[in-house]
Structures are given as structure tokens and as C-alpha cells.
Amino acid sequence: MKILVTGREGQVARSLAERNAAHELVFAARPDFDLADPAGIARTIAEEQPDLIVSAAAYTAVDQAEDEPELARLINGVAPGHIGRAAAEIGAPVIHISTDYVFDGSGERAWREDDATGPIGAYGETKLAGEEAIAASGATYAILRTAWVYSPFGGNFVKTMLRLAETRDTLNVVDDQFGNPTSALDIADAVLAVADRWQDEPGHGANAIYHFGGTGSTDWADFARAIFAESAKHAGPTCEVSGIPSSDYPTKAARPANSRLDSTKFAETFGHSAQRWQDSLEETVARLLDESA
């Protein structure tokens, strides 16, 4: 299959480039491909004629979205509709990456796909609008919500913790927000599992929303402790972690207290599950430390 991936430097795009072995990948990114340019989106998709589109690029600056809601809306909320309509024109299905931020973060159980959405900030509102735009575009689609994404690429929590530990002895990290740490490499594997299934069975499980997160959940403070425990195994930087409430670490955009995602539906539909988040973390930390050395 020829797969067009929106973005080039994002964690999911770079993970797809590494994990893919069977398909032709084409990366559409600025300046040639701008999510704020509807005509450019349609032109690129028409010229490339992909068999599948992975809509992975997004406006992901959660706090900055509160100051730039219109730009976030154009990229996260409007552009997916243009992608979907252009995809429908050539008969290409779309896998669209979304987020746990479409929920309000209440409760303690893992969120299921049919739970009521209720974003609490501009980022989540615009990502939910993007889901709705894809669904209304006329394209065959699968929406893949994920959470707490990290990888050897780009900026993410794991890399930030390792960097801070190089100069600090202690760190305060919130311990009242819970979720599924998810490796972007695992997300790439999930996307490719859908692509492979659709190559054999076009439309299998299509036109639906799925959750995909690392197996198991934790809070941010314990996630940080796990990062440093793995780092210690490789003589990397470590740090003492003190858990604090979110009220002691105010941010411009509110974060969901409960970002846990139930990934059962995806596993049952496509026969694929993420690794235990601890196992994926072990691989990522070892790799980051090896690369830094």
C-alpha cells in the first residue's frame, strides 16, 4: 500500500517511518503541505493518490492552544475535514489520531469509546471537532484516541525527566492525574495493524472510534519514578520524585485527572494490543541513554 502520513517530525510519523516494513510511506509536511491550507491539502492528496492516509499531524501545544484557539481549531478541528473529503474523492480510507483530552477526566474507570465526551480546554475541544469533521467527511475512517505519548523522538515526558535529572536531585511531579503511558512506536504498530487488515479486508471495523493506550495505568509521579528506575539500570541520570497535587502545579490549560483509556475494542477488532507500558518504557529509556552516550 501507498500510505500518506501527515507530518514528518512528529512522534507518530517518525515511529511509522521506523516500524514500517511492508508499505510505501509518503510524508506530507510543511512547507509543501500545510494543515491551514485547504487547497494545498486537496492538491497533495490528489497528486499522491495514496491507498491510505494517516492523519497524524496536529496542534499539540496544550497550554498555547488557550492563547491561539483559532489556530488550534484550524489545524485540529477543520483540517481533518479537508483531509477526509480529499480522501473520499480518491477512495482512500483515513486513520485519524486523536486524544484522551476529548473527555473531561472525571471518574476512575477507563474511558470507553461510547462514553460521553466533554473536553475541558481548547486543545480537547479542537481535537473533538476534528473527530466530528472526519466522521462527516464521507471518507472511510478509523479514529484512534491515545494518551500520554512518548518515544525516542521529539519532545515528551520521558525525555524531559531524563534531561531534568541531569541537573537536579529532586523533582516535584503531580500524582493525582492518571493515564496509560503509550509509546509512539506502539501506536505505529497499531496503525500498521489496521493498514494490514484493511489491505486484506477493506473496511473491516471502519467508520468507528477506537482507544489505544499502553497496557496498564499509572500517575505522573510514579511514571517519573519508573523512568528513573530504568535509567539507573543503565547508569543514567536519576532523581528523587515527590508527588504533589495538581493544585500545586497550575497550568494555563486544565489537564484531565483521569486519562485512562479502555483499549479492549481495538484489540478485539484488529487482534492487536499495546505492550505493558513498563516494557515499552524500558526499551525507550535504554535507547535514549544509548543514543546520548
N, C-alpha and C positions, 0 to 999 in steps of 0.2 A: 504494500500500500504506500501511496504517497501521502504523507501527513504534514500538514501545515501547522506550525506551532506559533502562536502569537507571543512575541517577546523572544529575547535571546539570552539575556544575562540573569533572568530570574531563577530562583532555586528550582522550580519545577522544569523549566526549559532546559537548564543545564543538566539536570538529573536525567531528563529524557535523552539528551544527547549522549550521555554516558551509558545508560541502560539499554538503549535500542540496539538490536542486532539484526532485525529481520525486515525493517521498513526503511523507506527513503524519507528522511526528515528535511523539511524546509522551514527555516526560522524567519518570521516576518517581524521586523523591529524598526524603530526609528533610526534614521530619518525617512527611510523609504515607506515605512508602514507606521502610521500614527493613529492611535485609537481615537483621537479627537477629530479625525478627518474622515467622514463617512464615504466620500468619493474615493479616497485612497484605499480604504478597506475593501470596497466593492471591486475596485480595479485590480488590486493584488490577488484577491481570491479568484477572480475571473481569469487572470493571466496564468496563475499557477495551476488551476484545475486540480486541486487535491482530492484524494479519495476520502479524507477525514480531516477535520480541523480540531485542534486542541486549543481552546481559548484559555490561556494560562496567564497572560499579562493583565495587570490590574494596577490601580492606585492603591497602595498598601500602607501609606503613612497614616496610621490611625489617628494620631493627635492632630496632624496637619490638616486632615480632612475636615476638622471642625472649623478651620480658618479658610479652607478652599472647598466648600461643599459643592459649588457649581462645577469645578474642575473634576472633583471626585465623581460627581453624577455623570458627567460626560463620558468619562473613561469606564467607570464601573457599571453605570446604570443604562446608558444609551448605546455605547459601542457594541455591547453583546447583541443587541437587536440588529444592528447593521451587519455584524458577522453572521448572525443566524439567517437573515434574509438573503445575503450573498451566497451562503452555503446552500440554502434551499433552491436558489436559481440553478445551481450546478448539480444538485442531488447529493451533496456531501453531508454526512452527519457531523454533529458537533459534540465534543466533550468539554464542558464548561466547568472551570474550577471555582468553587465558592467557599464559604466560610461559616464557622460557628457563630460569628457575630450577627447573623440574621436572627438569633434568639436573644431573649432578654437576660439569660443567665440565672434564672430563678430555679428553685428546686434542687434536688440532689441526685436524681437518676439521670442516666444518659439520655440525651435528646434523640428522638426518633424522627424519621422523615415526615411523618404526618402530624407532628406537634405544631401548634400554632406559633408562627414567627412573631417577633416583636423587638426589633433592633433598638438599641439604646443610644446610638450615636450615628453620625453622618456616614462613617465607613460602612457599618452594617446596613443602614438604610439604602445606600447606593448599591451595595452588593445584592441585596434582596431585589432591588429594581432590575438589576442585571439578570437575575434568575427569571423574573417575570418576562423580561424582554426576549430572552432566549425561548421560553416556552410559547410565546405568542408570535414568534418569527416565521413559523411554517417549516422550520428545519427539523429533521430528526435529531434528537439530542439526549444526552445524559448529563445531569448536573451533579457534580461531585463536591460535596462540602467536606472540608477538612479543618484542622486546627493545630495550633502550636507547632508550626512548621520550622524545621531546622535541617541543616545539611552541611556538607563541606564548602558550600558556595554562598556567596553574598553575605548579607548581614542577618544574624539571627541570635537567639538567646544563648545557644551553646557557645558560639564564637565570642559573644560579649562577655560571658562569665569567664572564659579562659583568659581573655585579654585583661579583664579587671584583676584577676588573681595574680597577674604578674607584678602588680604594684601595691596590692592591698592584702592585709592579713585577715580582715573580716568584711563581710558584706551583709547588708540587710535586704532580705528578699521576701515578698509578700507570701503568706501561707494560707490565705483564705480564698484563693481562686484555684479552681480545679479543672483539669482537662487531660487530653490524650496527646502527649508529645508525639509528633509524627515526622518521620524522616521524609524529605522530598524525594529521596531515592525510592522509598516505598510507594509514594504517590505515583512516581513514574512507572513503577512496576504495575500498579493498579490501572493506570491509563492504558498501558500496553496490553494488559489482560483484556480490557474492553475492546481495544482495537483488534486483537487476535480473534476474539469471539465474534465481533461484527464481520470480520473477513470471512469466517466460516458460516455464520448465521446472521445475515444482515438484519438489523433492527431488534436483535434479541435484548429484551429488557429496556428498550428505548423509551423515550419520552417520559422519563421519571427522574426523581431526585434520589441520590444515594449519599450516605455518610461513609467516610473512610478516614479512620484515625488509627494511630498506633494502638496496639492491643495493651490494655491496662491503662490506669489513670493515676495522676498524682497532683500535687500542688507545686507552685513555682519554687518554693524554698526547697522542697525535697528533690525536685528536678535539679536544682543547682547542686545540692549535696551529691546527687548521683553523678553529675558531670565531674565534680572534683574527685570523687572516689575512683572513677575511671581514669582520670588524669594522673592520679597518684600511682596507679599501676604502671604507668609509663614514665615515671619521674617527671611528670609535667607540673604546671602550676596548680596549687591548691589553696583553699581559703576556708575559713570558718564561716558558716552561714547562720544568721539569726533570723528567725521567722518574725515578720511584722504584719499587722493588719493593713489592708488596702488604704484605710483612712490615714495611715502614716506615710503613704507614698502617693500623694494626689497627682493625677494626670488630667490633661485637658479633656480627653475623651474617657468616659466610663468604660471599664472592662467588665465583661460578663463574669460573674462569680462562678458559674457552672458552665464550662465549655465541653463537658463530656459528650461524646457522640457515640451512638449505638451503630456499629457497622455491620450488624447481622444481615441486613437486606442485601448489601453489596456482596457479602461472602456467599449467600445463598443463590444469588442471581448469576454471579460470574465465577464462582468457585475459587475466590482469591481473598486472602486476609493479610493484613499487615503483620509484621513481626511484633513480638513483645517490644515495647518501646525501649526497654533496657538493653535489648540485644542490638537494636538499630543504633542506640546511643553509643554503645561500646565500639561499634565499627566506626562511627563518625569521629569520636574523640581520638581514637588511635590514629586515624588517618590525618586529622588536623595536626596532631603533635608530630607525626612523622614528616608531614609537609613543612612544618615550621622549623624542624631540625635540619 
